[in-house]
Protein backbone atom coordinates (compact mmCIF):
# COMPACT_ATOMS: atom_id res chain seq x y z
CA UNK A 1 0.00 0.00 0.00
CA UNK A 2 2.80 2.40 0.94
CA UNK A 3 4.56 1.57 -2.32
CA UNK A 4 1.36 2.39 -4.22
CA UNK A 5 1.00 5.77 -2.51
CA UNK A 6 4.65 6.63 -3.23
CA UNK A 7 4.20 5.58 -6.87
CA UNK A 8 1.11 7.78 -7.24
CA UNK A 9 2.87 10.72 -5.59
CA UNK A 10 5.90 10.40 -7.85
CA UNK A 11 3.63 10.19 -10.90
CA UNK A 12 1.76 13.29 -9.74
CA UNK A 13 5.03 15.22 -9.27
CA UNK A 14 6.15 14.10 -12.73
CA UNK A 15 2.88 15.30 -14.27
CA UNK A 16 3.16 18.68 -12.54
CA UNK A 17 6.68 19.04 -13.97
CA UNK A 18 5.39 18.08 -17.42
CA UNK A 19 2.61 20.67 -17.04
CA UNK A 20 5.18 23.36 -16.19
CA UNK A 21 7.37 22.35 -19.15
CA UNK A 22 4.30 22.48 -21.39
CA UNK A 23 3.55 26.03 -20.30
CA UNK A 24 7.18 27.02 -20.97
CA UNK A 25 6.90 25.62 -24.50
CA UNK A 26 3.60 27.46 -24.99
CA UNK A 27 4.89 30.82 -23.77
CA UNK A 28 8.26 30.69 -25.53
CA UNK A 29 6.64 29.33 -28.66
CA UNK A 30 4.06 32.12 -28.69
CA UNK A 31 6.85 34.67 -28.21
CA UNK A 32 8.83 33.33 -31.18
CA UNK A 33 5.67 33.13 -33.25
CA UNK A 34 4.79 36.78 -32.54
CA UNK A 35 8.35 37.94 -33.29
CA UNK A 36 8.48 36.03 -36.56
CA UNK A 37 5.00 37.08 -37.68
CA UNK A 38 5.60 40.74 -36.79
CA UNK A 39 8.90 40.77 -38.72
CA UNK A 40 7.25 39.16 -41.76
CA UNK A 41 4.43 41.74 -41.61
CA UNK A 42 7.00 44.55 -41.44
CA UNK A 43 8.82 43.16 -44.48
CA UNK A 44 5.56 43.31 -46.42
CA UNK A 45 4.88 46.87 -45.19
CA UNK A 46 1.85 46.12 -43.02
CA UNK A 47 0.91 48.98 -40.68
CA UNK A 48 1.79 48.99 -37.00
CA UNK A 49 -1.87 49.24 -35.94
CA UNK A 50 -2.80 46.19 -37.99
CA UNK A 51 0.11 44.27 -36.46
CA UNK A 52 -0.98 45.21 -32.95
CA UNK A 53 -4.67 44.40 -33.33
CA UNK A 54 -4.28 41.20 -35.32
CA UNK A 55 -0.84 39.57 -35.24
CA UNK A 56 -0.10 40.31 -31.57
CA UNK A 57 -3.63 39.36 -30.51
CA UNK A 58 -3.63 36.18 -32.60
CA UNK A 59 -0.07 35.32 -31.57
CA UNK A 60 -0.85 35.59 -27.85
CA UNK A 61 -3.99 33.52 -28.50
CA UNK A 62 -2.11 30.65 -30.14
CA UNK A 63 -1.58 28.76 -26.85
CA UNK A 64 -5.35 28.73 -26.32
CA UNK A 65 -5.92 27.53 -29.89
CA UNK A 66 -3.34 24.75 -29.62
CA UNK A 67 -4.71 23.58 -26.26
CA UNK A 68 -8.29 23.67 -27.59
CA UNK A 69 -7.48 21.57 -30.66
CA UNK A 70 -5.53 19.08 -28.55
CA UNK A 71 -8.34 18.94 -25.96
CA UNK A 72 -11.08 18.31 -28.51
CA UNK A 73 -8.95 15.75 -30.35
CA UNK A 74 -8.70 13.94 -27.00
CA UNK A 75 -12.46 14.22 -26.40
CA UNK A 76 -12.11 16.73 -23.54
CA UNK A 77 -15.10 18.99 -24.31
CA UNK A 78 -15.17 20.68 -20.92
CA UNK A 79 -11.49 21.57 -21.23
CA UNK A 80 -12.13 23.23 -24.59
CA UNK A 81 -14.92 25.52 -23.36
CA UNK A 82 -13.27 26.14 -19.98
CA UNK A 83 -10.04 27.25 -21.65
CA UNK A 84 -11.91 29.88 -23.70
CA UNK A 85 -14.31 31.12 -21.02
CA UNK A 86 -11.58 31.24 -18.38
CA UNK A 87 -9.07 32.99 -20.65
CA UNK A 88 -11.54 35.70 -21.67
CA UNK A 89 -12.54 36.41 -18.07
CA UNK A 90 -8.90 36.48 -16.99
CA UNK A 91 -7.92 38.77 -19.88
CA UNK A 92 -10.44 41.42 -18.84
CA UNK A 93 -10.82 41.23 -15.06
CA UNK A 94 -7.29 40.17 -14.08
CA UNK A 95 -5.05 41.56 -16.83
CA UNK A 96 -6.79 44.90 -17.41
CA UNK A 97 -7.31 45.20 -13.66
CA UNK A 98 -3.56 44.82 -13.06
CA UNK A 99 -2.73 47.18 -15.93
CA UNK A 100 -5.08 49.89 -14.60
CA UNK A 101 -3.49 49.67 -11.14
CA UNK A 102 -0.03 50.06 -12.69
CA UNK A 103 -1.23 53.09 -14.66
CA UNK A 104 -4.77 54.38 -15.44
CA UNK A 105 -5.77 53.46 -19.00
CA UNK A 106 -7.21 55.98 -21.45
CA UNK A 107 -9.50 54.49 -24.08
CA UNK A 108 -10.05 55.79 -27.62
CA UNK A 109 -13.54 56.77 -28.81
CA UNK A 110 -13.49 54.20 -31.61
CA UNK A 111 -12.66 51.44 -29.14
CA UNK A 112 -15.61 52.40 -26.92
CA UNK A 113 -18.08 52.89 -29.77
CA UNK A 114 -17.07 49.99 -32.04
CA UNK A 115 -14.58 47.40 -30.78
CA UNK A 116 -15.88 46.87 -27.23
CA UNK A 117 -19.54 46.62 -28.36
CA UNK A 118 -18.39 44.11 -31.00
CA UNK A 119 -16.71 42.03 -28.31
CA UNK A 120 -19.87 42.14 -26.18
CA UNK A 121 -21.99 41.19 -29.21
CA UNK A 122 -19.78 38.21 -30.05
CA UNK A 123 -19.73 37.07 -26.39
CA UNK A 124 -23.52 37.27 -26.26
CA UNK A 125 -23.82 35.44 -29.59
CA UNK A 126 -21.70 32.60 -28.19
CA UNK A 127 -24.04 32.23 -25.22
CA UNK A 128 -27.14 32.31 -27.46
CA UNK A 129 -25.64 29.65 -29.74
CA UNK A 130 -24.53 27.50 -26.78
CA UNK A 131 -27.89 27.74 -24.94
CA UNK A 132 -29.99 27.19 -28.07
CA UNK A 133 -33.18 25.15 -27.79
CA UNK A 134 -33.70 21.73 -29.32
CA UNK A 135 -36.86 20.54 -31.13
CA UNK A 136 -38.67 19.79 -27.86
CA UNK A 137 -38.00 23.30 -26.55
CA UNK A 138 -35.42 22.23 -23.95
CA UNK A 139 -31.99 23.85 -23.69
CA UNK A 140 -29.61 21.89 -25.94
CA UNK A 141 -26.45 23.18 -24.23
CA UNK A 142 -24.27 22.14 -27.14
CA UNK A 143 -22.18 23.86 -29.78
CA UNK A 144 -22.51 22.50 -33.31
CA UNK A 145 -20.38 22.74 -36.45
CA UNK A 146 -22.82 25.29 -37.92
CA UNK A 147 -22.49 27.40 -34.74
CA UNK A 148 -18.72 27.24 -35.15
CA UNK A 149 -18.95 28.45 -38.74
CA UNK A 150 -21.04 31.43 -37.56
CA UNK A 151 -18.27 32.31 -35.09
CA UNK A 152 -15.58 32.06 -37.78
CA UNK A 153 -17.65 34.39 -40.00
CA UNK A 154 -17.80 36.87 -37.11
CA UNK A 155 -14.01 36.83 -37.02
CA UNK A 156 -13.86 37.45 -40.75
CA UNK A 157 -16.07 40.52 -40.22
CA UNK A 158 -13.75 41.69 -37.43
CA UNK A 159 -10.68 41.36 -39.66
CA UNK A 160 -12.47 43.21 -42.46
CA UNK A 161 -13.30 46.02 -40.01
CA UNK A 162 -9.68 46.28 -38.86
CA UNK A 163 -8.32 46.35 -42.43
CA UNK A 164 -10.83 49.00 -43.51
CA UNK A 165 -10.09 51.12 -40.42
CA UNK A 166 -6.36 50.92 -41.10
CA UNK A 167 -6.77 51.90 -44.74
CA UNK A 168 -8.85 54.96 -43.83
CA UNK A 169 -6.17 56.25 -41.49
CA UNK A 170 -3.37 57.38 -43.79
CA UNK A 171 -1.13 58.45 -40.91
CA UNK A 172 -1.20 54.98 -39.46
CA UNK A 173 -0.43 53.46 -42.84
CA UNK A 174 2.76 55.52 -42.96
CA UNK A 175 3.90 54.32 -39.54
CA UNK A 176 5.41 51.03 -40.67
CA UNK A 177 8.01 49.60 -38.34
CA UNK A 178 11.35 48.41 -39.67
CA UNK A 179 11.65 44.60 -39.55
CA UNK A 180 13.63 43.38 -36.56
CA UNK A 181 14.79 40.20 -38.32
CA UNK A 182 15.69 39.29 -41.89
CA UNK A 183 12.97 37.41 -43.77
CA UNK A 184 14.56 33.89 -43.59
CA UNK A 185 15.12 34.22 -39.83
CA UNK A 186 11.57 35.56 -39.39
CA UNK A 187 10.14 32.49 -41.12
CA UNK A 188 12.35 30.23 -38.96
CA UNK A 189 11.06 31.92 -35.80
CA UNK A 190 7.49 31.50 -37.03
CA UNK A 191 7.95 27.78 -37.70
CA UNK A 192 9.79 27.10 -34.42
CA UNK A 193 7.11 29.07 -32.57
CA UNK A 194 4.30 27.00 -34.08
CA UNK A 195 6.12 23.76 -33.22
CA UNK A 196 6.70 24.96 -29.65
CA UNK A 197 3.07 25.92 -29.19
CA UNK A 198 1.81 22.59 -30.56
CA UNK A 199 4.21 20.53 -28.45
CA UNK A 200 3.43 22.56 -25.34
CA UNK A 201 -0.32 22.18 -25.85
CA UNK A 202 -0.04 18.39 -25.97
CA UNK A 203 1.96 18.31 -22.74
CA UNK A 204 -0.46 20.69 -20.98
CA UNK A 205 -3.64 18.85 -22.00
CA UNK A 206 -2.32 15.37 -21.19
CA UNK A 207 -0.81 16.31 -17.81
CA UNK A 208 -3.80 18.46 -16.79
CA UNK A 209 -6.19 15.63 -17.62
CA UNK A 210 -4.13 13.22 -15.50
CA UNK A 211 -4.00 15.63 -12.55
CA UNK A 212 -7.75 16.31 -12.74
CA UNK A 213 -8.68 12.62 -12.80
CA UNK A 214 -6.17 11.73 -10.06
CA UNK A 215 -7.46 14.42 -7.70
CA UNK A 216 -11.10 13.90 -8.58
CA UNK A 217 -11.39 17.48 -9.88
CA UNK A 218 -13.54 18.20 -12.91
CA UNK A 219 -12.00 19.29 -16.20
CA UNK A 220 -14.16 22.43 -15.90
CA UNK A 221 -12.28 23.55 -12.79
CA UNK A 222 -8.84 22.63 -14.15
CA UNK A 223 -9.50 24.38 -17.47
CA UNK A 224 -11.01 27.52 -15.88
CA UNK A 225 -8.06 27.89 -13.50
CA UNK A 226 -4.71 26.26 -14.28
CA UNK A 227 -5.02 25.97 -18.07
CA UNK A 228 -6.78 29.33 -18.59
CA UNK A 229 -4.23 31.17 -16.46
CA UNK A 230 -1.31 29.34 -18.06
CA UNK A 231 -2.40 30.01 -21.63
CA UNK A 232 -3.08 33.66 -20.73
CA UNK A 233 0.52 34.27 -19.66
CA UNK A 234 1.53 35.69 -23.09
CA UNK A 235 -1.30 38.23 -22.80
CA UNK A 236 -0.19 39.00 -19.23
CA UNK A 237 3.39 39.72 -20.32
CA UNK A 238 2.17 41.89 -23.23
CA UNK A 239 -0.33 43.75 -21.03
CA UNK A 240 2.09 44.55 -18.19
CA UNK A 241 4.77 45.68 -20.66
CA UNK A 242 2.30 47.90 -22.52
CA UNK A 243 0.96 49.34 -19.25
CA UNK A 244 4.44 50.31 -18.04
CA UNK A 245 5.18 52.02 -21.36
CA UNK A 246 1.80 53.74 -21.49
CA UNK A 247 0.89 52.04 -24.78
CA UNK A 248 -2.84 51.99 -24.12
CA UNK A 249 -3.87 51.26 -27.72
CA UNK A 250 -1.71 48.15 -27.86
CA UNK A 251 -2.85 47.06 -24.39
CA UNK A 252 -6.60 47.31 -24.99
CA UNK A 253 -6.31 46.19 -28.63
CA UNK A 254 -4.44 43.05 -27.56
CA UNK A 255 -7.13 42.13 -25.00
CA UNK A 256 -10.10 42.88 -27.28
CA UNK A 257 -8.47 41.13 -30.25
CA UNK A 258 -7.45 38.12 -28.13
CA UNK A 259 -10.95 37.68 -26.68
CA UNK A 260 -12.61 37.91 -30.09
CA UNK A 261 -10.01 35.47 -31.46
CA UNK A 262 -10.68 33.08 -28.55
CA UNK A 263 -14.43 32.92 -29.18
CA UNK A 264 -14.42 32.98 -32.97
CA UNK A 265 -11.34 30.90 -33.80
CA UNK A 266 -10.11 29.08 -30.66
CA UNK A 267 -13.62 27.69 -30.18
CA UNK A 268 -14.91 27.91 -33.74
CA UNK A 269 -12.04 26.24 -35.61
CA UNK A 270 -11.73 23.02 -33.52
CA UNK A 271 -15.52 22.49 -33.50
CA UNK A 272 -15.70 23.14 -37.24
CA UNK A 273 -13.05 20.44 -37.68
CA UNK A 274 -14.20 17.82 -35.15
CA UNK A 275 -17.96 18.49 -34.91
CA UNK A 276 -20.51 19.22 -32.17
CA UNK A 277 -19.43 19.42 -28.52
CA UNK A 278 -21.68 19.02 -25.47
CA UNK A 279 -19.89 20.14 -22.28
CA UNK A 280 -21.22 18.36 -19.19
CA UNK A 281 -20.11 20.29 -16.11
CA UNK A 282 -20.45 23.97 -16.95
CA UNK A 283 -22.57 26.20 -14.74
CA UNK A 284 -24.65 29.24 -15.58
CA UNK A 285 -22.31 31.48 -13.59
CA UNK A 286 -19.45 30.71 -16.01
CA UNK A 287 -21.50 31.95 -18.97
CA UNK A 288 -22.78 34.96 -17.01
CA UNK A 289 -19.22 35.94 -16.11
CA UNK A 290 -18.15 35.64 -19.77
CA UNK A 291 -20.73 38.24 -20.83
CA UNK A 292 -20.49 40.16 -17.55
CA UNK A 293 -16.74 40.79 -17.84
CA UNK A 294 -17.16 42.26 -21.35
CA UNK A 295 -20.12 44.35 -20.18
CA UNK A 296 -18.17 45.66 -17.18
CA UNK A 297 -15.28 46.73 -19.41
CA UNK A 298 -17.62 48.52 -21.82
CA UNK A 299 -19.65 50.27 -19.09
CA UNK A 300 -16.55 51.43 -17.21
CA UNK A 301 -14.90 52.86 -20.32
CA UNK A 302 -18.11 54.38 -21.76
CA UNK A 303 -18.76 56.46 -18.64
CA UNK A 304 -15.32 58.03 -18.23
CA UNK A 305 -13.31 57.02 -21.35
CA UNK A 306 -10.66 55.66 -19.01
CA UNK A 307 -10.08 52.90 -16.49
CA UNK A 308 -8.89 54.29 -13.15
CA UNK A 309 -6.92 52.48 -10.47
CA UNK A 310 -10.11 52.17 -8.39
CA UNK A 311 -11.96 50.56 -11.29
CA UNK A 312 -9.00 48.26 -11.90
CA UNK A 313 -9.09 47.21 -8.24
CA UNK A 314 -12.84 46.56 -8.54
CA UNK A 315 -12.19 44.26 -11.50
CA UNK A 316 -9.66 42.34 -9.42
CA UNK A 317 -12.18 42.00 -6.58
CA UNK A 318 -14.81 40.56 -8.95
CA UNK A 319 -12.19 38.21 -10.40
CA UNK A 320 -11.19 37.04 -6.90
CA UNK A 321 -14.81 36.42 -5.84
CA UNK A 322 -15.57 34.38 -8.96
CA UNK A 323 -12.45 32.24 -8.71
CA UNK A 324 -12.92 31.79 -4.97
CA UNK A 325 -16.35 30.34 -5.81
CA UNK A 326 -14.80 27.96 -8.35
CA UNK A 327 -12.07 26.77 -5.97
CA UNK A 328 -14.51 26.45 -3.06
CA UNK A 329 -16.87 24.38 -5.22
CA UNK A 330 -14.01 22.09 -6.18
CA UNK A 331 -12.99 21.51 -2.55
CA UNK A 332 -16.41 20.68 -1.06
SVG drawing of the C-alpha trace seen along z (x, -y; Angstrom):
<svg xmlns="http://www.w3.org/2000/svg" viewBox="-41 -61 59 63">
<polyline fill="none" stroke="black" stroke-width="0.4" points="0.0,0.0 2.8,-2.4 4.6,-1.6 1.4,-2.4 1.0,-5.8 4.6,-6.6 4.2,-5.6 1.1,-7.8 2.9,-10.7 5.9,-10.4 3.6,-10.2 1.8,-13.3 5.0,-15.2 6.2,-14.1 2.9,-15.3 3.2,-18.7 6.7,-19.0 5.4,-18.1 2.6,-20.7 5.2,-23.4 7.4,-22.3 4.3,-22.5 3.6,-26.0 7.2,-27.0 6.9,-25.6 3.6,-27.5 4.9,-30.8 8.3,-30.7 6.6,-29.3 4.1,-32.1 6.8,-34.7 8.8,-33.3 5.7,-33.1 4.8,-36.8 8.4,-37.9 8.5,-36.0 5.0,-37.1 5.6,-40.7 8.9,-40.8 7.3,-39.2 4.4,-41.7 7.0,-44.6 8.8,-43.2 5.6,-43.3 4.9,-46.9 1.9,-46.1 0.9,-49.0 1.8,-49.0 -1.9,-49.2 -2.8,-46.2 0.1,-44.3 -1.0,-45.2 -4.7,-44.4 -4.3,-41.2 -0.8,-39.6 -0.1,-40.3 -3.6,-39.4 -3.6,-36.2 -0.1,-35.3 -0.8,-35.6 -4.0,-33.5 -2.1,-30.7 -1.6,-28.8 -5.4,-28.7 -5.9,-27.5 -3.3,-24.8 -4.7,-23.6 -8.3,-23.7 -7.5,-21.6 -5.5,-19.1 -8.3,-18.9 -11.1,-18.3 -8.9,-15.8 -8.7,-13.9 -12.5,-14.2 -12.1,-16.7 -15.1,-19.0 -15.2,-20.7 -11.5,-21.6 -12.1,-23.2 -14.9,-25.5 -13.3,-26.1 -10.0,-27.2 -11.9,-29.9 -14.3,-31.1 -11.6,-31.2 -9.1,-33.0 -11.5,-35.7 -12.5,-36.4 -8.9,-36.5 -7.9,-38.8 -10.4,-41.4 -10.8,-41.2 -7.3,-40.2 -5.1,-41.6 -6.8,-44.9 -7.3,-45.2 -3.6,-44.8 -2.7,-47.2 -5.1,-49.9 -3.5,-49.7 0.0,-50.1 -1.2,-53.1 -4.8,-54.4 -5.8,-53.5 -7.2,-56.0 -9.5,-54.5 -10.1,-55.8 -13.5,-56.8 -13.5,-54.2 -12.7,-51.4 -15.6,-52.4 -18.1,-52.9 -17.1,-50.0 -14.6,-47.4 -15.9,-46.9 -19.5,-46.6 -18.4,-44.1 -16.7,-42.0 -19.9,-42.1 -22.0,-41.2 -19.8,-38.2 -19.7,-37.1 -23.5,-37.3 -23.8,-35.4 -21.7,-32.6 -24.0,-32.2 -27.1,-32.3 -25.6,-29.6 -24.5,-27.5 -27.9,-27.7 -30.0,-27.2 -33.2,-25.1 -33.7,-21.7 -36.9,-20.5 -38.7,-19.8 -38.0,-23.3 -35.4,-22.2 -32.0,-23.8 -29.6,-21.9 -26.4,-23.2 -24.3,-22.1 -22.2,-23.9 -22.5,-22.5 -20.4,-22.7 -22.8,-25.3 -22.5,-27.4 -18.7,-27.2 -18.9,-28.5 -21.0,-31.4 -18.3,-32.3 -15.6,-32.1 -17.6,-34.4 -17.8,-36.9 -14.0,-36.8 -13.9,-37.4 -16.1,-40.5 -13.8,-41.7 -10.7,-41.4 -12.5,-43.2 -13.3,-46.0 -9.7,-46.3 -8.3,-46.4 -10.8,-49.0 -10.1,-51.1 -6.4,-50.9 -6.8,-51.9 -8.8,-55.0 -6.2,-56.3 -3.4,-57.4 -1.1,-58.4 -1.2,-55.0 -0.4,-53.5 2.8,-55.5 3.9,-54.3 5.4,-51.0 8.0,-49.6 11.4,-48.4 11.7,-44.6 13.6,-43.4 14.8,-40.2 15.7,-39.3 13.0,-37.4 14.6,-33.9 15.1,-34.2 11.6,-35.6 10.1,-32.5 12.3,-30.2 11.1,-31.9 7.5,-31.5 8.0,-27.8 9.8,-27.1 7.1,-29.1 4.3,-27.0 6.1,-23.8 6.7,-25.0 3.1,-25.9 1.8,-22.6 4.2,-20.5 3.4,-22.6 -0.3,-22.2 0.0,-18.4 2.0,-18.3 -0.5,-20.7 -3.6,-18.9 -2.3,-15.4 -0.8,-16.3 -3.8,-18.5 -6.2,-15.6 -4.1,-13.2 -4.0,-15.6 -7.7,-16.3 -8.7,-12.6 -6.2,-11.7 -7.5,-14.4 -11.1,-13.9 -11.4,-17.5 -13.5,-18.2 -12.0,-19.3 -14.2,-22.4 -12.3,-23.6 -8.8,-22.6 -9.5,-24.4 -11.0,-27.5 -8.1,-27.9 -4.7,-26.3 -5.0,-26.0 -6.8,-29.3 -4.2,-31.2 -1.3,-29.3 -2.4,-30.0 -3.1,-33.7 0.5,-34.3 1.5,-35.7 -1.3,-38.2 -0.2,-39.0 3.4,-39.7 2.2,-41.9 -0.3,-43.7 2.1,-44.5 4.8,-45.7 2.3,-47.9 1.0,-49.3 4.4,-50.3 5.2,-52.0 1.8,-53.7 0.9,-52.0 -2.8,-52.0 -3.9,-51.3 -1.7,-48.1 -2.8,-47.1 -6.6,-47.3 -6.3,-46.2 -4.4,-43.1 -7.1,-42.1 -10.1,-42.9 -8.5,-41.1 -7.5,-38.1 -10.9,-37.7 -12.6,-37.9 -10.0,-35.5 -10.7,-33.1 -14.4,-32.9 -14.4,-33.0 -11.3,-30.9 -10.1,-29.1 -13.6,-27.7 -14.9,-27.9 -12.0,-26.2 -11.7,-23.0 -15.5,-22.5 -15.7,-23.1 -13.1,-20.4 -14.2,-17.8 -18.0,-18.5 -20.5,-19.2 -19.4,-19.4 -21.7,-19.0 -19.9,-20.1 -21.2,-18.4 -20.1,-20.3 -20.5,-24.0 -22.6,-26.2 -24.7,-29.2 -22.3,-31.5 -19.5,-30.7 -21.5,-32.0 -22.8,-35.0 -19.2,-35.9 -18.2,-35.6 -20.7,-38.2 -20.5,-40.2 -16.7,-40.8 -17.2,-42.3 -20.1,-44.4 -18.2,-45.7 -15.3,-46.7 -17.6,-48.5 -19.6,-50.3 -16.5,-51.4 -14.9,-52.9 -18.1,-54.4 -18.8,-56.5 -15.3,-58.0 -13.3,-57.0 -10.7,-55.7 -10.1,-52.9 -8.9,-54.3 -6.9,-52.5 -10.1,-52.2 -12.0,-50.6 -9.0,-48.3 -9.1,-47.2 -12.8,-46.6 -12.2,-44.3 -9.7,-42.3 -12.2,-42.0 -14.8,-40.6 -12.2,-38.2 -11.2,-37.0 -14.8,-36.4 -15.6,-34.4 -12.5,-32.2 -12.9,-31.8 -16.3,-30.3 -14.8,-28.0 -12.1,-26.8 -14.5,-26.5 -16.9,-24.4 -14.0,-22.1 -13.0,-21.5 -16.4,-20.7"/>
</svg>
